[in-house]
Amino acid sequence: MASSEALPPVDLGPAARYPEGEVFRVPAETTGWNDDIAVVHAEDGSFYALDDTCSHEAVSLSDGYVEEDTLECPMHASAFCLRTGAPETLPALTPVKTHRISFDADRLILHPGTPRPAEQ
C-alpha cells in the first residue's frame, strides 16, 4: 500500500448519504492508503478526512466523537483538528494526516494521500 504518495480518487457516493455530525470509516483496501480513513461530515456541513488511527494509541478515530471542529479519540479523549489533523488535547502529541475531499455534482470524492488544502 502507498504511504506518502497521492492515489487515485475514490467516489464515496452521494454526499447526502452521510448525516451531519457523523464519522465514517473508509477501509484501506478501498483507498490503497496505508491506513483506514475517517471521513467526517461536520455539523457545519463541511466534510473532512483524516487517517483513522489515533497517533497516541492504535484506536480507530472513526469510533470517536465529532465535537465542533475536532474528532475525539474514543480511548483517551485526544481531540484532533478536522482541518489540520493536529492534536488539540493530550495525550496525543503527533498529528494525523489529512486527505482532500472534493465534490463531483452531488458525489463525495476522497483523494487519499493528497493533504487537505489549508484554505478549504
N, C-alpha and C positions, 0 to 999 in steps of 0.2 A: 504494500500500500504506500501511497505517497505520504510525505511528511512535510515538505516545505514548498511544494510547487502547486500551482493552480491546476485544478482538474476540470473536466467538462461540467457545465451547469446541470443541475438536477431539477426537473419540473416536479414540484410538490403538489400540483393540482390547484384547484380553485382556492383563492385566499379565504373565501367565505367558509371554507371547511374548518378553519381554525378559530375557535372562540377567543375573544379578548380575555386577557388575564391568564391564559393557559400556556403550558410548555409542552413541546412535542419532541420526541427523540427520533432522529433520522439515523439509522444504522450505518456503520462504517462500510458494510457490504454494499449498501446502496450508493454511497458517495465516492468510495475509493480512498477516502481520507483515513488517517491513522487513528481516529477516534470517532465515536458516535458524535453527532452534532445536535445540540439542544436548540430548537427553534422556538422563540418566544413571540407571542402576539401580545404586546403590552397593552395596558388599559387605555393608553392614549391613541391606540390604533396602529402604532408602528410595529414593524417586525424586526427581530434581531436574531442572530445566530452565533452561538459560542461553542467551543469544544465542550463536550458533555461531561468530562471527568474533572472533578474538583482538583485544583492544584495542591491542596493540602492533604487530602485523603482520597483514595481511589473510590469515590462515590459518584453516582450519576446525578448531575445537576438538574437533569430533566425530571427528577423525582422531587425537586425542591419547590420553592415558592417565589412567585413574582411579587415584589414589593416596590411599587412605583417604578423607578428606573434601574432596579437591581434584580438579580436572580440569587436567591439564598440557598445555600447548600443544606440538604436535609439532615446531615450528620452533626456538624459543629457550628452551623449558622453563619459561616463566612458568606458575605454578600459580594457579588461581582457586578460591576457596572455593565449594563447591557450594551452601551455604546463602545466601550474600550476594552472590556474584559478584565480591567484592573480590580484587584480585591479592595473593598471599601471597609471591611471589618476583619478582625482577627478570627481564627488563627491563620487563615491563608495569607501568604506574602507574595506569591507569584501569580501574575495574570494568566488568564486562559486566552487562547486565540479566538479572534472574532472572524466571521465569514460574511461576505457580502450577500445581501438579499436584494432581488430586483423583481419587477413585475412585467409580465407579457400579457397585455389586456388584463384579465382578472386572475391570471395564474401566478402563483408564487414560485419564484425561481431561486434556488440556492446555488451559490458559487463557492464550492469547497476549496479552501486554500487561498482564496482571494480575500484579503482583510477588508473589513467594513471601512468605507471611506469616512474620514473624520467629519465631513460636512453632512453626512447622511443622517 
